[in-house]
Amino acid sequence: MTLAQLQTGFRDRLTESAVHVPAGLAIYQNNYRSQLVGCLQESYPQLRAWLGDPAFLQVARTHIARHRPTGWTLDAYGANFGATLLAVFPDNPDLHELAWIEAALARAFVAQDAVPVVASAVQPVDWDRARLRFTPSLSLAPAATNAADIWWAMQGKANAPESRMLDRPAGVMAWRRGYVACLRSLAPLEYGALTHARADGHFGRLCDMLVAQLGESDGIAKAGSLLADWIGSELITGIDDHA
């Protein structure tokens, strides 16, 4: 038996139910699970407060039973906690959306640094060929609930609103501006435009998409206002117009 096989076997025994664990391993299993629960509690403080300790502990135990740590540090352990929430609470999408917000803000805070474009320093650009480069800290996700409003209220120590479904599916984004991780709700149009622009990068095709939805005059105007807002929010780290 190799050392790796021995370590894997020991780890597997720690994740078994208590009735299958020899008495001598019980203390190790308790410490192991306690560390993972603590990691999840630290990673999702607002979600824990929203769910309450008993329900959070229940879903944390389910996650630990289904997902073993795979990263070099425990910081990455809760990355897929939202999937467990969705499986355990399929009728409560606010929970996995709230988990996504907390995880995305944590990722944004430690994301690779990138110098944002400053509006006053933008050189003349051939906008028909222009491609936008976005900050590595940007994360986007669809939003079906008011989870962002819940997070903001809890973050500000205010009374959180009741969970509700949005009238129309929209979006939410997290990114880092300077040294601060930021969160913003996105209207459906901007969420679609930003998702398209980050995936494609081509500003001309973004304009085409918006023109198709709003008409030529309003579509071009909307593309310009979105670009100005994205630059002002430090989402854009480069604009290239070379072939």
C-alpha positions in Angstrom: 0.0 0.0 0.0 1.4 3.4 -1.0 1.4 6.4 1.3 -1.3 8.1 -0.9 -3.5 5.1 -0.6 -3.1 5.0 3.2 -3.9 8.7 3.4 -7.0 8.3 1.2 -8.2 5.4 3.2 -7.8 7.3 6.5 -9.7 10.3 5.0 -12.5 8.0 3.8 -12.9 6.5 7.2 -13.3 10.0 8.7 -16.2 10.7 6.4 -18.1 7.6 7.2 -21.1 7.7 9.6 -20.2 7.4 13.2 -21.6 3.9 13.6 -19.0 2.5 11.2 -16.0 4.3 12.7 -13.9 2.4 15.2 -13.8 4.0 18.7 -10.2 5.0 18.3 -11.0 7.1 15.2 -14.0 8.9 16.6 -12.0 11.8 18.0 -10.3 12.3 14.7 -13.6 12.2 12.9 -15.1 14.8 15.2 -12.1 17.1 14.8 -12.2 16.6 11.0 -15.9 17.4 10.7 -15.6 20.3 13.2 -12.9 21.9 11.1 -15.0 21.6 7.9 -18.1 23.0 9.6 -16.0 25.9 10.9 -14.7 26.5 7.4 -18.3 26.7 6.0 -19.4 28.9 8.8 -16.6 31.3 8.1 -17.2 31.3 4.4 -20.9 31.9 4.6 -21.7 34.1 7.6 -24.8 35.8 6.2 -26.2 32.5 4.8 -25.7 31.0 8.3 -27.5 33.9 9.9 -30.3 33.7 7.3 -30.8 29.9 7.7 -30.2 29.7 11.5 -27.6 27.5 13.1 -29.7 24.2 13.2 -30.5 24.3 9.5 -27.0 25.5 8.6 -25.4 22.6 10.5 -27.7 20.1 8.9 -26.8 21.2 5.3 -23.1 21.5 6.4 -23.1 17.9 7.5 -24.7 16.9 4.2 -22.1 18.7 2.3 -19.3 17.2 4.3 -20.7 13.7 3.7 -20.9 14.3 -0.1 -17.8 16.4 -0.8 -14.3 15.8 0.4 -11.7 18.6 0.5 -9.7 18.6 -2.8 -7.7 21.9 -2.5 -4.4 22.6 -0.8 -6.2 24.8 1.8 -9.6 24.8 3.5 -10.3 28.2 2.1 -11.5 26.5 -1.1 -13.6 23.9 0.6 -17.0 25.7 0.4 -16.7 26.6 -3.3 -19.5 24.2 -4.3 -21.7 24.6 -1.2 -24.4 26.2 -3.3 -24.9 23.0 -5.2 -25.5 21.2 -1.9 -28.0 23.9 -0.8 -29.8 23.5 -4.1 -30.0 19.7 -3.6 -31.2 20.0 0.0 -33.5 23.0 -0.4 -34.7 22.8 -4.1 -37.7 25.0 -3.4 -35.6 27.8 -1.8 -33.4 29.3 -4.6 -32.6 32.3 -2.4 -30.3 30.1 -0.4 -28.0 29.0 -3.2 -28.1 32.5 -4.6 -27.0 33.9 -1.3 -24.3 31.4 -1.1 -23.1 32.4 -4.6 -22.9 36.0 -3.5 -20.7 35.2 -0.5 -18.5 32.9 -2.5 -18.2 35.4 -5.4 -17.2 38.3 -3.1 -14.6 36.1 -1.5 -13.2 35.2 -4.9 -13.2 38.8 -6.0 -11.2 39.9 -3.0 -8.3 37.5 -3.8 -8.5 37.7 -7.6 -5.5 38.6 -9.7 -4.8 42.3 -9.8 -5.5 44.3 -13.0 -5.2 48.0 -13.8 -8.5 49.4 -14.8 -9.0 51.7 -17.8 -9.4 55.3 -16.9 -11.9 57.2 -19.1 -9.7 60.3 -19.4 -6.8 58.1 -20.7 -8.8 56.2 -23.4 -7.1 56.8 -26.8 -9.2 57.2 -30.0 -10.6 53.7 -30.7 -12.0 52.1 -33.8 -15.2 50.9 -32.1 -16.2 48.7 -35.0 -13.1 46.5 -34.1 -12.8 47.3 -30.4 -12.6 44.4 -28.0 -13.1 44.8 -24.3 -11.0 43.1 -21.6 -12.7 42.7 -18.2 -11.2 42.5 -14.7 -10.3 39.0 -13.6 -12.3 39.6 -10.4 -15.6 39.8 -12.2 -18.2 37.1 -11.6 -21.7 37.0 -13.0 -24.7 34.9 -12.2 -28.4 34.9 -13.0 -30.8 36.0 -10.2 -34.3 34.7 -9.7 -34.7 36.0 -6.2 -34.0 39.1 -4.1 -31.0 37.4 -2.5 -28.8 40.5 -3.2 -31.2 42.7 -1.2 -31.1 40.2 1.6 -27.3 40.2 1.6 -27.2 44.0 1.6 -29.6 44.3 4.5 -27.8 41.7 6.6 -24.4 43.2 5.8 -25.7 46.6 7.0 -27.2 45.0 10.2 -30.7 46.0 9.0 -33.9 44.0 8.9 -33.7 41.8 5.9 -36.7 41.6 3.5 -38.7 38.5 3.1 -37.4 36.2 0.4 -39.3 36.6 -2.9 -39.0 35.7 -6.5 -38.2 38.5 -8.9 -40.9 39.6 -11.4 -38.4 38.8 -14.2 -35.1 36.9 -14.0 -32.2 39.3 -13.7 -28.6 39.1 -12.7 -26.0 39.9 -10.1 -22.3 40.6 -10.3 -19.4 40.7 -7.9 -16.0 42.3 -8.5 -13.2 44.1 -6.8 -12.8 47.8 -7.1 -9.5 48.9 -5.6 -9.3 47.0 -2.4 -13.0 46.5 -1.9 -15.1 43.6 -3.1 -18.4 44.9 -4.6 -21.8 43.6 -5.3 -24.5 44.9 -7.7 -27.8 43.7 -8.9 -28.3 43.9 -12.7 -31.4 44.5 -14.6 -32.1 41.9 -17.3 -30.9 44.0 -20.2 -27.6 44.9 -18.5 -27.0 41.3 -17.3 -27.5 40.0 -20.8 -25.3 42.7 -22.3 -22.5 42.2 -19.7 -22.6 38.5 -20.0 -22.4 38.8 -23.8 -19.6 41.4 -23.7 -17.4 39.4 -21.3 -17.8 36.2 -23.3 -17.3 37.8 -26.7 -15.4 41.0 -26.0 -16.4 42.6 -29.4 -18.0 45.9 -28.8 -19.5 46.1 -32.3 -21.4 42.8 -31.7 -22.6 44.1 -28.4 -24.0 47.1 -30.2 -25.7 44.8 -32.8 -27.3 42.9 -30.0 -28.7 46.0 -28.3 -29.8 47.5 -31.6 -31.8 44.3 -32.2 -33.5 44.7 -28.9 -34.0 48.5 -28.7 -33.7 49.8 -32.2 -30.8 51.6 -33.7 -30.8 54.9 -31.9 -31.6 53.6 -28.4 -29.4 50.5 -28.9 -26.3 52.6 -29.7 -27.0 55.0 -26.9 -27.4 52.1 -24.4 -24.2 50.5 -25.5 -22.4 53.8 -24.9 -23.9 54.4 -21.5 -23.1 50.8 -20.4 -19.5 51.2 -21.6 -19.2 54.4 -19.6 -20.6 52.8 -16.5 -18.4 49.7 -16.8 -15.3 51.9 -17.2 -16.4 54.0 -14.2 -16.9 50.9 -12.1 -13.4 49.7 -13.0 -14.7 46.6 -14.8 -12.7 47.3 -18.0 -8.9 46.6 -17.9 -8.2 47.1 -21.7 -9.7 48.1 -25.0 -8.0 46.7 -28.1 -8.8 47.7 -31.7 -6.0 46.1 -33.6 -6.8 43.4 -36.2 
